[in-house]
Amino acid sequence: MPRIYLDNNATTPVLPEVFEAMRPYFDEHFGNASSIHSHGQEARAAVENARESAAAMLGCFASEIVFTSGGTEADNLALAGLTREGDHIITSTIEHHAVLHACKHLEEIGCQVTCVPLDERGMVDPDDVRRALRPNTRLISIMMANNETGVLQPVEEIGNIAAEAEVYFHTDAVQAAGKIPIDVKRIGCHALSISGHKMHAPQGVGALYVRKGTKLQPLFYGGRHERSRRAGTENVPGIVGLGKAGELAMSGFERGDHRKMEALRDRLEQGILGQVEDAGVNGGKTLRVPNTTNIYFDHIDGEAMVIALDLKGLAVSTGAACSSGATEPSHVLIAMGLTPDRARASIRFSLGKQNTKEDIDFALALVPETGARLREISPVHPRQPVNAV
Amino acid sequence: MNPKTIAVAMSGGVDSSTVAAMLRAEGHNIIGLTMQLWNQRRLAGHDGMPEPVTGRCCSIDDVYDARRVAQHLGIPYYVVNHEERFERDVVRPFVAEYLSGRTPIPCSLCNNHLKFDQLHVVARQIGADSVATGHYARVEYDRDHERWLLKRPADHTKDQTYFLFGLTQEQLSRTLFPLGGMTKPEVRELARKHGLALAEKPDSQEICFVPGGDYKRFIDAYLAEAGESLPDTAGELVTTNGEVIGEHSGIHNFTVGQRKGLGVATGSPLYVIQINGAEKQVVVGGDEHLYSRTLRAHRVNLISVDELREPMRFAVKIRHRHEPAPATIEKTGDDEILVTFDQPQRAITPGQAAVFYDGDIVVGGGWIA
């Protein structure tokens, strides 16, 4: 059975070029980047090369990149590192839990947090952010692209608001990095998080851009790694992988790969909507990253749909996995104003660089048929009598 | 044998894990499913509730165990979230029953609304022909009467048919109980033979969402979390003659047959005889008042017969640990059955089920009014 993976917003396969770039740093060049001998120097050179690649991808100086263990650490470092007790933080209801739960913790230890809502397109209204400002506001944290709908947030406008109000602006760009060009200067942010494994680098590495001159408290204490902003021996192979993935993303943008991916995504979306009744795109009325579509199939249990598709070889997702592995209705879709039923009936398809037109056609052959069968058996489908089973 | 696609409801315990292993060894296509029904952390530590405990249904540990078994067997495995439905159809009614003076059986509600309803729907949607569980019971098809039968298992000490009386013909036709012919030690032995690491895992006994078995605390914590105040169900303690002998703290703290915690001292032992929800009265009396010959059952489900056309003789079980007693049952209304026992039975309790047996065959059952 072929197995097609369309869940690249969860994680992506490491690209062969990335894997090859990393390989020597497990054994041949295994050094500790802090060591003074030649082994250490090789590792240091690799880390700094990767830092330059990451900086080039974000349009910043290499010294402004702090490598972390991933997107969650980058988000936590930005939020906790830029605020103090008594500060006010503005964020949104659709942030990743890495931001929302970090804010909840900061609230418990003496910060104030305002969560701005979403409009029905899935966007934060910059005016809501402006209205939420208080004299003690220290930080605005609004994501660049949403993980579930792919909807791009008005980060440049929010950057202007932050600049006018002279408050810090952090954006979680985990779902944007590698998918669309990013320029931290245009965004006007003080901090920006990325994650390796969402852009074809390995799991366990990420980075935080921190604008020069921005005072950042570290999350934990140890050696003076990463200019004392992140203690702990560098994950050299992971960092090398992140750098390489950044380079590949940049050359892809030059070739227009993201436009091709958008065309594939649109082929999938149009193909499904053309074949399935009572379906539609969540967040389809505004700008999105080119790889994501979130589609509701009314009267379908999204969780059963994901399982049925997986058993036939197609990996997609719904909502967010909770600790047991069961799914919960997406807080993002609920925040956009979807009914809980429609939120539960929504499926996210997210493409990666490895996906081909054949993959999309595989999905198009499978999804409408599976959806039809689920509706036939669904106890909530209006065209079927309520089944006693 | 034609291999079938079978969904196995896996709880992370020995029984359902062994079912998965058995059916896999028989060559069927198995899909492991665990229902996430209740967040065990939800009320933990609230209002005197115990901290999260391990080794119970829907705990992360049990899902972990189920997943490890599925990996060991090499079968696809998924956790499906039915927390909302469980709360609506099991937890809410459980609380409401206690607050109106009855003693509920959440396991039967869970079987009727979740395990043999929601899970069956999911199983059919993902392409499974039937659902297998680790219940100790048997399903057979009676060709003569064209009915699916629910029967007691070979091991009567593990009999779970009392909790399964609500199954419909449709549900039974898609259900497999592979452990029906086995004893618990045989199941553990088979689990060991299949290399299941949890072969020695102890059985779970309590109500899965009530850690420590303290349902009163659970009701307090649940209502507090929902922002609802506990209704005032305090009232009078009266004797069978109607004499008021004291006060009680709320009818939900009592169950028929209860002796402890009445808060009155008398010469002879007193028991709860009856709970009068409308008047918030708890009626107490001596042991002899606990016996009664009749009960009325509602929300009746019939399994081996399609209709009760005339009074019939069956054995009737009125609680999980009750030896079925001979009785005459007759239909007395649209959805009402009158059960008249040959001998008076002790502590017939509203909210529990009355299940009718013809030998090993479950005829049907209803809820005691």
Interface residues (C-beta under 8 A of the other chain):
Chain A: D301 E303 A304 M305 I307 A308 D310 L311 C322 S323 S324 G325 A326 T327 E328 R373 L374 I377 S378 P379 N387 A388 V389
Chain B: I31 T34 Q36 C58 I60 V63 R67 P76 Y78 V79 V80 N81 E83 D117 H120 V121 V122 R124 Q125 I126 G127 T168 E170 Q171 R174
